[in-house]
Amino acid sequence: MRSGFCLEIENIALLTEEQCHTLHRELSVLAVSTTTLFDDPIKVIGQRMTAHYSYDYHAQETRKHVCQYLEQIGLESTVKVTLQPAQWEPMHQWDLPRHHFPEERLSSRFGNNGWQTIPLDGGDVSTMAHDIIVIGTSAGGVEALMTLVAGFPAGLRASLFIVMHILPTHPSALPTILSRWGPLPACHATEGMLIEQGTIYVAPPNHHLLLSLESLHLGTGPKEHHVRPAADVLFRSAARVYGPRVVGVVLTGNDGDGTVGLQAVKQSGGVTIVQDPADAAWPEMPQHALERVKIDYTTALVSMASLLIRLVEPSEDNATT
């Protein structure tokens, strides 16, 4: 059984349709589905709206925002909000509770003698600045991305581009989540949007995200790996335009998307990174890449932000000897 928390809102009949939609959006930011991966995680039965959360701080943060909203609309005393422990059947064996971050902050790098484990405070980082970071993820990606962006400093001298698999009709609150959990502003990419450093760009639902020399483009071409947006499309476009300035990152997920794109990044002189499959909630995506591409760094999520910062802003002291 999966253990977590259930947030319930009662007497929702007192809310207008617009107010119900607002609460739905607030609840769904950090909620997890207890049925199937892409089902709406918010359930409405009669006059009750419920949402489940894997972690206490996710549930508490959501409860705080819900209560603030109810106070704002003057219904804090009539619409009841309760939070209590809950259990549900996991959707997949990888969805079971597991360790999140190993105590050792280690990375793996492919060298002349095969895979070598090295401490991240070592000196194996190029002196070239890598200011284009492309990230692909799927199942488990929201929590992984929250952890990652929380480790970045404000004003990071790089632009970040994210593809996360989501159903075409499913609203995406990912930019809101990432802006809330880290210092860098996040937004959905739009056609022709100019690229700025220190900003996170998220592919909108049902659109591929592509990069040109100074701006973003959205595509509705064929799906890859049965999804649109696809990480491979983003990675290939970045590699083609920015070459060795690119860092390609594959996080938790349940398919093979990102592998071909990482190969393109590698062939263009960029850096490739995958989340350690043992650290990933859903290991298939990073494992698929590891088995097919000579990945530069394989690291636990807790160490990834510091590695990316060093790649973005290298120093002579970090040069490979």
C-alpha positions as CSV (number, residue, x, y, z in Angstrom):
1,M,0.0,0.0,0.0
2,R,1.1,3.6,-0.7
3,S,0.8,5.9,2.3
4,G,0.1,9.6,2.0
5,F,-2.4,12.3,2.8
6,C,-6.0,13.1,1.7
7,L,-7.2,16.7,1.6
8,E,-11.0,17.0,1.6
9,I,-13.1,20.1,0.9
10,E,-16.8,19.8,2.0
11,N,-19.8,21.9,1.2
12,I,-18.6,22.8,-2.3
13,A,-22.2,23.4,-3.3
14,L,-21.7,26.8,-1.7
15,L,-19.1,27.7,-4.4
16,T,-19.7,29.1,-7.8
17,E,-18.6,27.2,-10.9
18,E,-15.6,29.6,-11.3
19,Q,-14.6,29.2,-7.6
20,C,-14.8,25.4,-8.0
21,H,-12.5,25.6,-11.0
22,T,-10.0,27.7,-9.0
23,L,-10.0,25.2,-6.1
24,H,-9.5,22.4,-8.6
25,R,-6.5,24.0,-10.1
26,E,-5.0,24.7,-6.6
27,L,-5.5,21.1,-5.5
28,S,-4.1,19.6,-8.6
29,V,-0.8,21.4,-8.5
30,L,0.8,18.8,-6.3
31,A,-1.8,16.0,-6.2
32,V,-1.2,12.4,-7.3
33,S,-3.6,10.1,-9.0
34,T,-4.7,7.0,-7.1
35,T,-6.2,5.3,-10.1
36,T,-4.3,5.6,-13.3
37,L,-1.3,7.8,-14.2
38,F,-3.2,10.3,-16.4
39,D,-6.5,10.3,-14.6
40,D,-7.7,13.6,-13.0
41,P,-6.3,13.4,-9.5
42,I,-9.2,15.5,-8.1
43,K,-12.3,13.6,-7.3
44,V,-15.7,15.2,-6.8
45,I,-18.5,13.2,-5.0
46,G,-21.6,15.0,-4.0
47,Q,-20.6,18.1,-2.1
48,R,-17.1,16.9,-1.4
49,M,-13.8,17.5,-3.4
50,T,-10.8,15.3,-2.5
51,A,-7.2,15.1,-3.5
52,H,-4.3,12.8,-2.5
53,Y,-0.7,13.7,-1.8
54,S,2.4,11.6,-1.4
55,Y,4.2,13.9,1.0
56,D,3.1,15.8,4.1
57,Y,4.7,19.1,3.0
58,H,2.9,18.9,-0.4
59,A,-0.5,18.4,1.5
60,Q,0.2,21.2,4.0
61,E,1.3,23.6,1.3
62,T,-1.8,23.0,-0.7
63,R,-4.1,23.2,2.4
64,K,-2.5,26.6,3.2
65,H,-3.3,28.0,-0.3
66,V,-6.8,26.6,-0.3
67,C,-7.5,28.2,3.1
68,Q,-6.1,31.5,2.0
69,Y,-8.4,31.4,-1.1
70,L,-11.5,30.5,0.9
71,E,-10.7,33.4,3.3
72,Q,-10.3,35.7,0.3
73,I,-13.8,34.8,-1.0
74,G,-15.3,34.9,2.5
75,L,-16.2,31.2,2.8
76,E,-13.6,30.1,5.3
77,S,-16.2,29.4,8.0
78,T,-18.7,27.5,5.8
79,V,-16.5,25.4,3.5
80,K,-14.7,22.8,5.6
81,V,-11.1,21.8,4.8
82,T,-9.7,18.6,6.4
83,L,-6.4,16.8,6.0
84,Q,-5.9,13.3,7.2
85,P,-3.6,10.3,6.5
86,A,-4.6,8.0,3.7
87,Q,-3.5,4.8,1.9
88,W,-4.1,3.6,-1.6
89,E,-2.9,0.8,-3.9
90,P,0.2,1.9,-5.9
91,M,-0.3,2.0,-9.7
92,H,3.0,0.3,-10.4
93,Q,5.8,-1.5,-8.5
94,W,8.0,1.6,-9.0
95,D,5.4,3.8,-7.3
96,L,6.0,2.1,-4.0
97,P,7.7,4.3,-1.3
98,R,11.5,4.2,-1.7
99,H,14.6,6.1,-0.8
100,H,14.8,9.4,-2.7
101,F,18.4,10.5,-2.3
102,P,21.4,8.3,-1.3
103,E,23.6,9.8,1.3
104,E,26.7,9.7,-0.9
105,R,26.6,12.5,-3.5
106,L,28.3,10.7,-6.3
107,S,28.2,10.8,-10.0
108,S,29.2,8.3,-12.7
109,R,31.1,9.2,-15.8
110,F,32.1,7.1,-18.8
111,G,35.8,7.2,-19.2
112,N,38.6,5.3,-21.0
113,N,38.3,2.5,-18.4
114,G,34.5,2.2,-18.5
115,W,32.1,3.5,-15.9
116,Q,33.9,5.3,-13.0
117,T,32.2,6.7,-9.9
118,I,33.6,10.1,-8.9
119,P,32.6,12.6,-6.2
120,L,30.9,15.7,-7.6
121,D,33.4,17.9,-5.8
122,G,36.1,16.5,-8.1
123,G,37.5,18.4,-11.1
124,D,35.9,16.6,-14.0
125,V,34.0,19.4,-15.6
126,S,34.8,21.2,-18.9
127,T,35.8,24.9,-18.9
128,M,33.2,25.5,-21.7
129,A,30.1,27.3,-20.4
130,H,26.9,25.3,-21.2
131,D,24.0,27.7,-21.2
132,I,21.3,25.6,-22.9
133,I,19.8,22.9,-20.6
134,V,17.2,20.6,-22.1
135,I,15.3,18.3,-19.8
136,G,13.0,15.4,-20.5
137,T,10.8,13.5,-18.0
138,S,7.6,11.6,-17.7
139,A,6.1,9.7,-14.8
140,G,7.3,11.1,-11.5
141,G,8.6,14.2,-13.2
142,V,6.8,16.8,-11.2
143,E,8.4,15.9,-7.9
144,A,11.8,15.4,-9.6
145,L,11.7,18.8,-11.3
146,M,10.6,20.5,-8.0
147,T,13.7,19.1,-6.3
148,L,15.9,20.1,-9.2
149,V,14.8,23.7,-9.6
150,A,15.0,24.3,-5.8
151,G,18.7,23.8,-6.1
152,F,19.3,26.6,-8.7
153,P,20.4,30.1,-7.7
154,A,18.5,33.2,-8.9
155,G,20.0,34.6,-12.1
156,L,21.4,31.3,-13.3
157,R,23.3,32.1,-16.5
158,A,21.5,29.5,-18.6
159,S,18.1,28.9,-20.2
160,L,16.2,25.7,-19.3
161,F,13.7,23.9,-21.5
162,I,11.5,21.1,-20.2
163,V,9.4,18.5,-21.9
164,M,7.1,16.5,-19.6
165,H,4.7,14.0,-21.0
166,I,1.1,15.0,-20.4
167,L,-2.2,14.2,-22.1
168,P,-3.2,16.7,-24.8
169,T,-6.4,17.6,-23.0
170,H,-4.8,17.7,-19.5
171,P,-4.2,21.2,-18.2
172,S,-0.6,21.8,-17.1
173,A,0.3,23.7,-14.0
174,L,4.0,22.8,-14.2
175,P,5.2,26.4,-14.7
176,T,3.3,27.5,-11.6
177,I,4.8,24.7,-9.6
178,L,8.3,25.3,-10.7
179,S,8.1,29.1,-10.1
180,R,6.8,28.4,-6.6
181,W,9.5,25.9,-5.7
182,G,12.6,27.6,-7.1
183,P,14.0,31.1,-7.7
184,L,13.9,30.9,-11.5
185,P,10.7,32.1,-13.3
186,A,8.9,29.4,-15.3
187,C,6.4,29.8,-18.2
188,H,4.8,27.8,-20.9
189,A,6.6,28.4,-24.2
190,T,4.8,30.2,-26.9
191,E,5.5,30.6,-30.6
192,G,8.3,33.0,-31.3
193,M,9.0,33.7,-27.7
194,L,12.6,35.1,-27.2
195,I,15.0,33.0,-25.2
196,E,16.3,34.7,-22.0
197,Q,18.8,33.4,-19.5
198,G,17.6,32.6,-16.0
199,T,14.2,31.4,-17.3
200,I,12.5,28.0,-17.5
201,Y,10.5,27.2,-20.6
202,V,7.9,24.4,-20.4
203,A,6.5,22.7,-23.5
204,P,2.7,23.2,-23.5
205,P,0.4,20.2,-23.8
206,N,0.1,18.7,-27.3
207,H,2.9,20.8,-28.8
208,H,6.5,19.9,-29.5
209,L,9.0,22.4,-28.3
210,L,11.8,23.4,-30.7
211,L,14.7,25.9,-30.4
212,S,16.1,28.3,-33.0
213,L,19.0,30.6,-32.5
214,E,17.2,33.2,-30.4
215,S,13.6,32.1,-30.1
216,L,11.2,29.2,-29.4
217,H,8.9,27.4,-31.8
218,L,5.9,25.1,-31.2
219,G,5.1,22.2,-33.5
220,T,2.2,19.9,-34.0
221,G,4.0,17.3,-36.0
222,P,3.8,13.6,-35.6
223,K,4.0,12.2,-32.1
224,E,7.2,10.4,-31.0
225,H,7.0,7.5,-28.6
226,H,3.2,8.1,-28.8
227,V,3.6,11.5,-27.1
228,R,3.6,15.2,-28.0
229,P,5.6,17.0,-26.7
230,A,8.5,14.6,-26.9
231,A,12.0,15.1,-25.4
232,D,13.7,13.7,-28.5
233,V,12.3,16.5,-30.6
234,L,13.5,19.2,-28.2
235,F,16.9,17.6,-27.7
236,R,17.6,17.2,-31.5
237,S,16.6,20.8,-32.2
238,A,18.9,22.1,-29.4
239,A,21.8,20.0,-30.5
240,R,21.4,21.1,-34.1
241,V,21.3,24.9,-33.2
242,Y,23.5,25.1,-30.1
243,G,25.9,22.2,-30.5
244,P,28.4,21.9,-27.6
245,R,26.6,24.6,-25.5
246,V,23.8,22.0,-24.8
247,V,23.3,19.9,-21.7
248,G,20.8,17.1,-22.2
249,V,19.1,15.7,-19.1
250,V,16.8,12.7,-18.8
251,L,14.9,12.2,-15.5
252,T,12.4,9.7,-14.2
253,G,9.9,8.3,-16.7
254,N,8.4,5.1,-18.1
255,D,9.4,4.9,-21.7
256,G,12.4,5.4,-24.0
257,D,11.9,9.1,-24.9
258,G,15.1,11.1,-24.7
259,T,17.5,8.4,-25.7
260,V,17.8,9.4,-29.4
261,G,17.9,13.1,-28.4
262,L,20.8,12.5,-25.9
263,Q,22.7,10.7,-28.7
264,A,22.2,13.8,-30.9
265,V,23.5,16.1,-28.0
266,K,26.5,13.8,-27.6
267,Q,27.3,13.8,-31.3
268,S,27.1,17.6,-31.3
269,G,29.7,17.9,-28.5
270,G,27.2,18.6,-25.7
271,V,27.0,17.0,-22.3
272,T,24.6,14.2,-21.4
273,I,23.2,13.5,-17.9
274,V,20.7,11.0,-16.6
275,Q,19.2,10.5,-13.2
276,D,20.5,7.4,-11.5
277,P,17.8,4.8,-12.2
278,A,18.1,3.6,-8.6
279,D,17.1,7.1,-7.5
280,A,14.3,7.5,-10.0
281,A,10.6,6.9,-9.1
282,W,10.2,5.4,-12.6
283,P,13.6,4.2,-13.8
284,E,12.8,3.1,-17.4
285,M,13.6,6.3,-19.1
286,P,17.1,6.9,-17.6
287,Q,17.8,3.2,-17.8
288,H,16.9,3.1,-21.5
289,A,19.3,5.9,-22.2
290,L,22.1,4.4,-20.1
291,E,21.9,1.1,-22.1
292,R,22.2,2.9,-25.5
293,V,24.2,6.1,-25.1
294,K,27.6,6.7,-23.5
295,I,26.3,9.1,-20.9
296,D,28.7,11.6,-19.4
297,Y,27.1,11.8,-15.9
298,T,24.7,9.5,-14.0
299,T,23.8,11.1,-10.7
300,A,21.2,11.2,-7.9
301,L,18.7,14.0,-8.2
302,V,20.0,15.7,-5.0
303,S,23.4,16.2,-6.7
304,M,22.2,17.2,-10.1
305,A,21.6,21.0,-9.6
306,S,25.2,21.5,-8.3
307,L,26.5,19.6,-11.3
308,L,24.5,21.7,-13.7
309,I,25.6,24.9,-12.0
310,R,29.3,23.9,-12.5
311,L,28.6,23.2,-16.1
312,V,26.9,26.5,-16.6
313,E,29.5,28.5,-14.8
314,P,32.8,26.6,-15.0
315,S,36.2,27.8,-13.8
316,E,39.7,26.9,-14.7
317,D,40.0,25.0,-11.5
318,N,37.3,22.6,-12.8
319,A,39.1,21.8,-16.0
320,T,39.7,18.2,-17.0
321,T,43.4,17.4,-16.9
